[in-house]
Amino acid sequence: MANAKFNNNENEALFGVFDGHGGREVAVFSNKHYEEILLKEFKNKDNDVKEGLRVSFLNVDVELKTANGQNELGDLRREKPPKKPALLNILSDDREKKEDE
């Protein structure tokens, strides 16, 4: 995620990398919604950046657990189902090779 004009301000920027440790769809959801969640948090607090970031990350989890968040995650999973982990691909390839021999 990159926004060179965070909060419509040329002097502020927001950059983030969502690694998807909760799955690809969680990374996509976070990329789509994080800026809005962060801005809400800054509007509710006294611009304490450290605390605003901390609480906004926690609020992503809150949003993920809502009915709308769960529906969006489901839509993202159906749109692009997860691939098998690399290890499973390797194991299944080995099994297939042994069966062919």
N, C-alpha and C positions, 0 to 999 in steps of 0.2 A: 504494500500500500504506500502510496506517496501522494502528498498534497502540499505543493509549494506555497499555497495561499490558505493555510489553515485558518478556519474561522473568518474567512474573507479578509485576512490581514496579510499583506505582502511581507511583513516582518516576522511572521511565524510560519513554521513548516511542521508537518507531521509525517514521519516515515515509520513503517512497521513491517516486520516479517512475521507471518503467522505460519508456524512450522507444521501445523496439522497433527500434533500429538494426540488430538481427540478424533482424528480422521480428516480426510480431505474436505469433507463438507463443513466441518467446524472451522477450518481455515478460511474457506470461501465465505461462510457466514460472518466470521470475525472481520474479514476484509471489507465486506459490504456494510456492516453496522457499527464498527468500532468508533469511527469518527463521530457519529451522531451520539453514541453512548458517552463518549468523552466530553463532548460539548455540553450535554445535559449535566454531567457531573461538575464541570467548571461553573456552570450557571448556578448550581446549588451550593457551592463552596466559595471561600474567599481566595480563589486562585492559588491555593497551595498546590503547586504542580505535582510534587511527590505524592501527596495524599490523593489528589485527583486521578493520577495514573493508577495508583493501587486500587482505589475503589472502582474505577471504570473497568479494570480487568475483571474484578469480581462480578461486576454487573453484566459482563458478557455472559458469564455462566448463568446468571439469573435469567437473562433473556433467552438463552438456549433451552432452559427448562420450561418456559412458558408454552402454552398450546401452539401459539404462532411460531415460536422458535422450533418446536418439534416438527411441526408441519413443514416448515422450510427445510429442515435437515432431511426429512423424508423425501421431499421433492428433489433435493440435490442428490441424494443416494440413487433415486430412480433415474435421474437424468444421466448420471455417470456412475454406475456401480463400481465399488472398490475392486481393485485387482488383488490377486492372491499375493501374499508376501513373497519376496524373492526366494526365501528358504523353501517355501512350499513348491514354488516352480522348479527349483533345483531337484528336490526330492521326487516330485512327480515325473520329471524328465528321466531321472535315474531308473525309476520303476518301469517306465515305458520302454526304455532301452533294454532292460533285463528281460522283459517279457518278449521283446522282439528277437532276442538271441536264441 
